[in-house]
Structure formats: C-alpha cells, structure tokens
Amino acid sequence: MTGQVHTGRPSRLLRNLNAKIASIPMVLTAVVIFLGGTIWTVVYSFTNSKLLPRAKFVGFDQYERLWDAPRWTVSIQNLAIYGVLTLVFSLVMGFVLAALMDQKIRFENTFRTIFLYPFALSFIVTGLVWQWLLNPEYGVQSVVRALGWESFAFDPLYNSKIVIYGVLIAGLWQGTGLVMCLLLAGLRGIDEDIWKAARVDGIPMWKTYLFIVIPMMRPVFITTLVIIASGIVKVYDLVVAQTSGGPGISSEVPAKYVYDYMFLAQNLGQGFAASTMMLVTVAIIIVPWAYLEFGGRKRG
C-alpha cells in the first residue's frame, strides 16, 4: 500500500476547537473592553481632563496632586488598616470555624447556612444594618446602658480615631462565612488516612493542623487570599452606607475617592490617577498569585 492513514492526535491548535470558538466573544470582550478601558484610563490619568476627557497632557501633575491630598493619604491609611486586619481576622476566624464544622457536628448544614447568610446580602444592606447596631442611641450602646451599665460607651462610627474599626466589624461579619466555606471545602479534601496516621503517631491535633493540614491546603489559602484582597481594594459600599466617609474624612477609602472625583467633583484626570494607583495595587496582588500558581506548577 502506497497510502498511509494518519491516526495520530490532532495538532494542539485544533484540539477542543468548539470550546475555543465559543470562547471568542469572551476573549474579545476582555481584550477590547477590559484591557482597552484600562489603557485608556492610564493614558488619560496624565491629562488635565475635567468634566470630559481631553488629551492635554500634564505629565505627573495629577499624581503629585493625588499624593499631596490629605484625603488620599487618609484613604490609603484606612485601606491599609482595614486590609491587614481583614486578612488576619477573616482567615483566622474562618479557619477556626471551618475546623469546628469539619468535626461532623450536628446541624452542620444549618450552621453553615447561618454563617454564610451575611455574604448573600449586599454591602449596602450590611452597612445600614451595622450603622443601626453601632448607633449610640439605638444600638449596642443603648441596649447595654438600658441593662444598667450607664457608663458603657461603644460608638466607633462617631469617633474619627476608631471609625475604620466600625467598618471592619461589618466587613468581617459579611465575609467570614465565605472564607469558612472555602477553607471547609479544602479541609474536606484532606485524605482521611492522614488524620488516622497522625492519631496513630500521637501527634496533637493542633500540630496536625499547623504542620500537616495547612501546608497541604496552600492552593486553597492562596485563592482565598486573592478573593479577600480583591474585595479589600474595592471596598466602597460599606463606607458609603455606614459613614459616607465621615466623620470628616476619617473613613475615606480609595474607591470612594475615585467615585467622588470622577462623578461629583467632575475632575476625571484626578479620578483616573487614583484609579490607576488602585490598578497598581491589584497588580501587586495578582502578579505574585499568578506566579505562585502557574509559575511553580510549570517548574513541577
């Protein structure tokens, strides 16, 4: 026979062709809208655009004004405090709750629903609920004083020095349940034989979690960290619903700064500069995650 039948696998380009064709609209949307919009924002952050965009470049003037503005400095400080404490407390509380839920307790589904329910609410609803709970005339302070502790004071939203911690309470209440569910899914993926071997070797449970289980859950922790961090950078609704940035500018955050300058102050150039700095922050979070997830995987 002179002819030869080729039965080998199709070339890499032709594999999963239907799926690749179906993904074309999404790829175009991401490239044209997301990437194009990002580049457009960065370019116009170097202009003096006001109500409408205009290509009159002023170099780094907008960024100099941005970092000279006390409101932006306070926003960055608040984001740092809110971000660090949210990462620490949500991970610690979420993991503790997940570990407790992993003990096959009774009514597990009920407790899981209760803990996850706040995440189903919008941040505006959460902010309004906690605004009422932290109101000194109607909330926790009023209830405790009615019980006899007349000197009790708990009004973080009305104290400029600790107002960001009042926002933090609402954020933790809403987001910890999601962290718990993500980490619980990771715990449920741990092989039961590992637990049995640890018990046979006499390893205390806390050491099993700390030195065996947590390192095995590295991908879950990295994904959870990225989800938490992305929510921290764009925090806006909670602040608007609870304090509107007050008292004064003491609870301002970058996302609110961007919105106010772009739509209220009608200073697009300054809003673009602030949003570009937020983009840099997101890149600082995403790039290490992508390297850890995909760079390390290729080496393995």
PyMOL commands that set and color helices and strands:
alter all, ss='L'
color gray80, all
select helices_A, chain A and resi 12-14+17-22+24-44+61-68+70-101+108-120+123-133+140-146+156-158+163-188+192-200+205-216+218-233+237-242+254-264+268-299
alter helices_A, ss='H'
color red, helices_A
deselect
rebuild
show_as cartoon
